[in-house]
């Protein structure tokens, strides 16, 4: 048994348990957490954690990071089958052991050809997963752009390839939601895409017309498909209590990135789980000019953190919660592990507990912030 590579013990670890920190030994046996105890005598191969923190593997329910690897520079696309490997490796190095890849259907500026590339993300992930090339557990989160006339067909095709675990309802039409401030929308698109004022005027008019034509029907369609596949439904960028009321009526259990305190409070009041951006929390502000995540934390209406577009921010934000707000480290880590696991029905992970998957992260606190020393996913060291 001591020489079995699938069985080992993590010793001298400051384990982050649901309600406390404790210097423990944690046994791992064939991908599962075995015995846990202080001063535990073990015959397994021992790894000395040297007093570093030992966390449950982080759970990311909304990562756009694949897109960054697929298009590392504007106009310089990368093959999806290669991009998925670098995306996966970055997640593992950030301590994320379960990732819900957020694949956009009906993107802002895409055409039919670009829509196909999003389906390639799903196929590439599934292929790499089946052949054992991926380090962490990848699940599917389908982001449905409700104003897109192509979204319904894309949604059906995506679901035929792989059943989604989350379906989120998005509407990035300028003039509402994330982009209530049209001036900020114009500045963002000019900076990111180099669009002229005339092109922006045409884009705004076209998308507002598309919203009026397609959004309501597409919303009903997306909800029907999500229900058929037993996927959790999430709303996205809610801006007020009225939009939360609509989301709750439609069966949304998660409110992703509400853009105002009013919306976040309304969501929490209706029993929805509010997701805030980890980059927003670290930067103390939204990149699109909406409410700072810190305000949601102060109001007690931030339940889950998401790294969104930057995986390392998830761990950093959890430690930031502990150091800058009235959160114990176990409470802070729960927002990136135990709480998303519970909300998403992942009952075999999210905490350090005997019998759970051995999804574990060894973390050293430093002057540069928390540093991932090692990551295990299902008992296999992946970083």
C-alpha positions as CSV (number, residue, x, y, z in Angstrom):
1,X,0.0,0.0,0.0
2,X,2.7,2.6,0.8
3,X,4.0,2.3,-2.8
4,X,0.6,2.6,-4.4
5,X,0.6,5.9,-6.4
6,X,-3.2,6.2,-5.9
7,X,-2.9,6.2,-2.2
8,X,-1.1,8.8,-0.2
9,X,-1.4,11.1,2.9
10,X,-1.2,14.8,3.0
11,X,0.4,15.6,6.3
12,X,1.0,18.7,8.4
13,X,-1.7,20.6,6.4
14,X,-3.7,23.5,7.7
15,X,-7.0,22.1,6.4
16,X,-9.9,24.4,5.6
17,X,-12.9,22.5,6.9
18,X,-16.4,23.8,6.7
19,X,-16.4,25.5,10.1
20,X,-12.8,25.6,11.2
21,X,-9.1,25.4,10.4
22,X,-7.1,22.5,11.8
23,X,-3.6,21.1,11.4
24,X,-4.5,17.6,10.0
25,X,-3.4,14.6,8.0
26,X,-5.7,13.8,5.1
27,X,-5.6,10.4,3.5
28,X,-6.3,9.9,-0.2
29,X,-7.3,6.4,-1.4
30,X,-8.0,5.7,-5.1
31,X,-9.4,9.1,-5.8
32,X,-11.4,9.6,-2.6
33,X,-10.7,11.3,0.7
34,X,-10.1,8.6,3.3
35,X,-9.4,9.2,7.0
36,X,-8.9,12.7,8.3
37,X,-7.4,13.4,11.7
38,X,-5.0,15.3,13.9
39,X,-1.8,13.3,14.5
40,X,-3.2,10.5,12.4
41,X,-0.9,7.5,12.1
42,X,-0.8,6.3,8.5
43,X,1.0,3.7,6.5
44,X,0.5,5.6,3.2
45,X,3.2,7.5,1.3
46,X,3.4,10.8,3.1
47,X,3.6,14.3,1.5
48,X,4.6,17.0,4.0
49,X,2.5,20.1,3.3
50,X,4.8,22.1,5.6
51,X,1.9,23.9,7.3
52,X,0.4,25.2,4.0
53,X,-3.3,25.5,3.6
54,X,-5.2,22.5,2.2
55,X,-8.5,23.5,0.5
56,X,-11.2,21.6,-1.3
57,X,-10.9,22.0,-5.0
58,X,-12.4,25.2,-6.3
59,X,-15.6,25.1,-8.4
60,X,-16.0,27.6,-11.2
61,X,-19.6,27.8,-12.5
62,X,-18.9,30.4,-15.2
63,X,-15.6,30.6,-17.0
64,X,-15.1,32.4,-20.3
65,X,-11.4,31.4,-20.2
66,X,-11.7,29.0,-23.2
67,X,-12.5,32.0,-25.4
68,X,-9.3,33.7,-24.4
69,X,-7.2,30.7,-25.3
70,X,-9.2,30.2,-28.5
71,X,-8.6,33.8,-29.6
72,X,-5.4,34.8,-27.7
73,X,-5.3,38.0,-29.7
74,X,-8.0,39.7,-31.8
75,X,-7.8,38.3,-35.3
76,X,-5.5,35.5,-34.3
77,X,-7.7,32.4,-33.7
78,X,-6.3,29.2,-32.2
79,X,-7.5,25.7,-32.9
80,X,-10.1,24.6,-30.4
81,X,-8.5,21.2,-29.8
82,X,-5.2,23.0,-28.8
83,X,-6.9,25.8,-26.9
84,X,-8.8,23.5,-24.6
85,X,-5.5,22.0,-23.3
86,X,-4.0,25.3,-22.4
87,X,-7.3,26.5,-20.9
88,X,-7.5,23.3,-18.8
89,X,-3.9,23.6,-17.6
90,X,-4.5,27.2,-16.5
91,X,-7.5,26.1,-14.5
92,X,-5.6,23.4,-12.7
93,X,-2.7,25.8,-11.9
94,X,-5.3,28.1,-10.4
95,X,-6.7,25.4,-8.1
96,X,-10.0,25.0,-10.0
97,X,-10.9,21.3,-10.2
98,X,-14.4,21.6,-11.5
99,X,-15.1,24.1,-14.3
100,X,-18.4,24.9,-16.1
101,X,-17.2,26.1,-19.4
102,X,-19.5,29.0,-20.4
103,X,-20.0,28.7,-24.2
104,X,-21.8,31.6,-25.8
105,X,-24.5,30.9,-28.4
106,X,-25.4,33.9,-30.5
107,X,-22.4,36.1,-29.5
108,X,-22.3,39.9,-29.8
109,X,-20.5,40.4,-33.1
110,X,-20.5,36.8,-34.4
111,X,-21.8,35.5,-37.7
112,X,-22.8,32.0,-38.6
113,X,-19.1,31.0,-39.2
114,X,-18.1,32.2,-35.7
115,X,-21.1,30.4,-34.1
116,X,-19.6,27.2,-35.5
117,X,-16.4,27.9,-33.5
118,X,-18.3,27.9,-30.3
119,X,-19.6,24.4,-31.0
120,X,-16.0,23.4,-31.7
121,X,-15.3,24.3,-28.1
122,X,-17.8,21.7,-26.9
123,X,-16.6,19.1,-29.3
124,X,-12.9,19.7,-28.4
125,X,-13.6,19.5,-24.7
126,X,-15.6,16.3,-25.0
127,X,-13.0,14.7,-27.2
128,X,-10.1,15.6,-24.8
129,X,-12.1,14.5,-21.8
130,X,-12.9,11.1,-23.3
131,X,-9.3,10.5,-24.2
132,X,-8.0,11.4,-20.7
133,X,-6.1,14.5,-21.8
134,X,-7.8,16.9,-19.4
135,X,-6.6,17.6,-15.8
136,X,-9.8,18.8,-14.3
137,X,-13.5,18.0,-14.5
138,X,-15.2,20.1,-17.2
139,X,-19.0,20.6,-17.3
140,X,-21.1,22.6,-19.9
141,X,-22.7,26.0,-19.2
142,X,-24.6,27.3,-22.3
143,X,-24.9,31.1,-22.4
144,X,-28.0,32.0,-24.6
145,X,-27.9,35.4,-26.2
146,X,-31.7,36.0,-26.3
147,X,-31.6,38.7,-29.0
148,X,-29.8,36.5,-31.5
149,X,-32.0,34.9,-34.2
150,X,-29.5,32.1,-34.5
151,X,-29.4,31.1,-30.9
152,X,-32.3,28.6,-30.8
153,X,-30.7,26.4,-33.6
154,X,-27.3,26.7,-31.9
155,X,-28.8,25.7,-28.6
156,X,-30.4,22.5,-30.0
157,X,-27.1,21.6,-31.7
158,X,-25.1,22.1,-28.6
159,X,-27.5,20.0,-26.5
160,X,-27.3,17.2,-29.0
161,X,-23.5,17.1,-28.5
162,X,-23.5,17.3,-24.7
163,X,-26.2,17.9,-22.1
164,X,-25.7,21.2,-20.3
165,X,-25.6,21.5,-16.6
166,X,-26.4,25.2,-16.6
167,X,-28.3,27.4,-19.1
168,X,-28.0,31.1,-18.6
169,X,-30.3,33.7,-20.1
170,X,-28.3,36.7,-21.4
171,X,-29.2,39.9,-23.2
172,X,-26.3,42.2,-24.0
173,X,-28.5,44.6,-26.0
174,X,-27.1,48.2,-25.5
175,X,-29.4,50.4,-23.5
176,X,-30.3,47.9,-20.7
177,X,-28.8,45.2,-18.5
178,X,-25.0,45.3,-18.4
179,X,-25.0,48.2,-20.9
180,X,-27.7,50.5,-19.5
181,X,-25.2,53.4,-20.0
182,X,-24.9,53.7,-23.8
183,X,-21.9,56.1,-23.4
184,X,-19.9,53.4,-21.6
185,X,-21.0,50.8,-24.2
186,X,-19.7,53.0,-27.0
187,X,-16.3,53.6,-25.2
188,X,-15.9,49.9,-24.5
189,X,-16.6,48.8,-28.1
190,X,-14.4,51.6,-29.6
191,X,-11.5,50.5,-27.4
192,X,-11.9,46.8,-27.9
193,X,-12.9,46.6,-31.5
194,X,-11.8,49.9,-33.0
195,X,-15.3,50.6,-34.2
196,X,-16.2,54.0,-35.7
197,X,-19.1,56.0,-34.4
198,X,-21.1,55.2,-37.5
199,X,-20.6,51.5,-37.1
200,X,-21.5,51.7,-33.4
201,X,-24.7,53.5,-34.3
202,X,-25.6,50.8,-36.8
203,X,-24.7,48.1,-34.3
204,X,-26.9,49.6,-31.5
205,X,-29.9,50.0,-33.8
206,X,-29.5,46.5,-35.2
207,X,-29.3,44.9,-31.8
208,X,-32.1,46.9,-30.3
209,X,-34.3,45.8,-33.2
210,X,-33.2,42.2,-32.8
211,X,-34.1,42.3,-29.2
212,X,-37.6,43.6,-29.9
213,X,-38.1,40.9,-32.5
214,X,-36.6,37.8,-31.0
215,X,-35.8,38.1,-27.2
216,X,-39.2,37.1,-25.7
217,X,-39.7,34.1,-27.9
218,X,-36.1,33.0,-27.5
219,X,-36.4,33.3,-23.8
220,X,-39.3,30.9,-23.7
221,X,-37.5,28.5,-26.0
222,X,-34.3,28.5,-23.9
223,X,-36.3,27.8,-20.7
224,X,-38.1,25.0,-22.4
225,X,-34.9,23.3,-23.6
226,X,-33.2,23.8,-20.3
227,X,-36.1,22.2,-18.5
228,X,-36.1,19.3,-20.9
229,X,-32.4,18.7,-20.1
230,X,-32.9,19.2,-16.4
231,X,-30.3,22.0,-16.5
232,X,-30.1,24.7,-13.8
233,X,-31.3,28.0,-15.2
234,X,-29.5,31.2,-14.4
235,X,-30.2,34.8,-15.2
236,X,-27.5,37.2,-16.2
237,X,-26.8,40.9,-15.6
238,X,-30.1,41.7,-14.0
239,X,-30.3,45.4,-13.4
240,X,-33.4,45.8,-11.2
241,X,-36.0,44.0,-9.1
242,X,-38.4,43.7,-12.0
243,X,-35.9,41.7,-14.1
244,X,-35.3,39.5,-11.0
245,X,-39.0,38.9,-10.7
246,X,-39.1,37.8,-14.3
247,X,-36.1,35.5,-13.7
248,X,-37.6,33.9,-10.6
249,X,-40.9,33.4,-12.4
250,X,-39.0,31.6,-15.2
251,X,-37.3,29.2,-12.7
252,X,-33.9,30.8,-12.5
253,X,-32.1,29.6,-9.4
254,X,-28.9,31.7,-9.9
255,X,-28.5,35.4,-10.6
256,X,-25.1,35.9,-12.3
257,X,-23.4,39.3,-12.0
258,X,-26.4,41.5,-11.1
259,X,-25.5,45.1,-12.1
260,X,-27.1,46.9,-9.2
261,X,-27.6,46.4,-5.4
262,X,-31.4,46.5,-6.0
263,X,-31.2,43.5,-8.2
264,X,-28.9,41.5,-5.9
265,X,-31.1,42.2,-2.8
266,X,-34.2,41.2,-4.8
267,X,-32.6,37.9,-6.0
268,X,-31.4,37.0,-2.5
269,X,-34.9,37.8,-1.1
270,X,-36.4,35.3,-3.6
271,X,-34.0,32.6,-2.6
272,X,-31.8,32.9,-5.7
273,X,-28.0,32.4,-5.3
274,X,-26.2,35.6,-6.3
275,X,-22.9,35.2,-8.2
276,X,-20.4,38.1,-8.2
277,X,-17.2,38.5,-10.2
278,X,-13.9,37.7,-8.5
279,X,-12.0,40.1,-10.7
280,X,-14.6,42.8,-9.8
281,X,-13.9,42.1,-6.1
282,X,-10.2,42.3,-6.4
283,X,-10.2,45.4,-8.6
284,X,-13.0,47.0,-6.5
285,X,-15.0,47.7,-9.5
286,X,-16.8,46.4,-12.6
287,X,-15.0,46.6,-15.9
288,X,-18.3,47.8,-17.4
289,X,-19.0,50.4,-14.8
290,X,-21.7,48.6,-12.8
291,X,-21.9,47.9,-9.1
292,X,-18.7,46.8,-7.3
293,X,-18.8,43.2,-5.9
294,X,-17.6,44.6,-2.6
295,X,-20.9,46.4,-2.2
296,X,-22.8,43.1,-2.6
297,X,-20.5,41.5,0.0
298,X,-21.0,44.3,2.5
299,X,-24.8,43.9,2.0
300,X,-24.6,40.2,2.6
301,X,-26.0,39.3,-0.9
302,X,-23.0,37.6,-2.5
303,X,-23.2,33.8,-2.2
304,X,-20.8,32.6,-4.9
305,X,-17.7,34.0,-6.6
306,X,-16.8,33.4,-10.2
307,X,-13.5,34.0,-11.9
308,X,-15.4,34.8,-15.2
309,X,-12.6,35.7,-17.6
310,X,-9.5,35.3,-15.3
311,X,-9.1,31.9,-13.5
312,X,-6.4,33.0,-10.9
313,X,-8.8,35.6,-9.5
314,X,-11.0,32.9,-7.9
315,X,-8.5,31.8,-5.2
316,X,-7.3,35.4,-4.8
317,X,-10.8,36.7,-4.2
318,X,-11.6,34.1,-1.6
319,X,-8.5,35.0,0.4
320,X,-9.4,38.7,-0.2
321,X,-12.9,38.0,1.4
322,X,-11.1,36.7,4.4
323,X,-8.6,39.5,4.8
324,X,-10.7,42.5,3.9
325,X,-14.2,41.6,5.1
326,X,-15.8,39.8,8.1
327,X,-15.4,36.4,6.6
328,X,-13.5,33.6,8.3
329,X,-11.3,31.6,5.8
330,X,-13.7,28.7,5.9
331,X,-16.6,31.0,5.1
332,X,-14.7,32.6,2.2
333,X,-13.6,29.3,0.7
334,X,-17.2,28.0,0.9
335,X,-18.2,30.7,-1.7
336,X,-15.8,29.0,-4.2
337,X,-16.3,25.4,-3.2
338,X,-19.1,24.2,-0.9
339,X,-21.8,26.7,-1.9
340,X,-21.5,26.2,-5.7
341,X,-21.3,22.4,-5.2
342,X,-24.5,22.5,-3.3
343,X,-26.3,24.8,-5.7
344,X,-25.2,22.7,-8.7
345,X,-26.1,19.4,-7.1
346,X,-22.4,18.2,-6.9
347,X,-22.8,16.3,-3.7
348,X,-19.4,14.5,-3.9
349,X,-17.2,17.6,-3.7
350,X,-16.8,21.1,-2.3
351,X,-15.5,20.2,1.1
352,X,-12.8,18.1,2.8
353,X,-14.8,15.2,3.9
354,X,-14.3,11.4,4.1
355,X,-15.8,9.8,1.1
356,X,-15.7,12.9,-1.1
357,X,-13.7,13.1,-4.3
358,X,-10.1,13.9,-3.6
359,X,-10.3,17.3,-5.2
360,X,-7.7,19.2,-3.1
361,X,-5.5,22.3,-3.4
362,X,-2.4,23.0,-1.4
363,X,-2.0,26.8,-1.0
364,X,0.8,28.9,0.5
365,X,0.1,32.4,1.6
366,X,2.8,34.9,0.5
367,X,3.6,38.5,0.1
368,X,2.3,38.1,-3.4
369,X,-1.0,36.6,-2.2
370,X,-2.1,33.0,-2.1
371,X,0.0,30.7,-4.3
372,X,-1.1,27.2,-5.5
373,X,1.6,24.7,-4.6
374,X,-0.2,21.6,-5.9
375,X,-3.6,20.6,-7.2
376,X,-5.2,17.1,-7.0
377,X,-8.3,16.2,-9.0
378,X,-9.9,12.9,-8.2
379,X,-6.7,12.0,-6.3
380,X,-4.4,12.7,-9.3
381,X,-1.9,15.5,-9.1
382,X,-2.7,17.8,-12.0
383,X,-0.6,20.9,-11.0
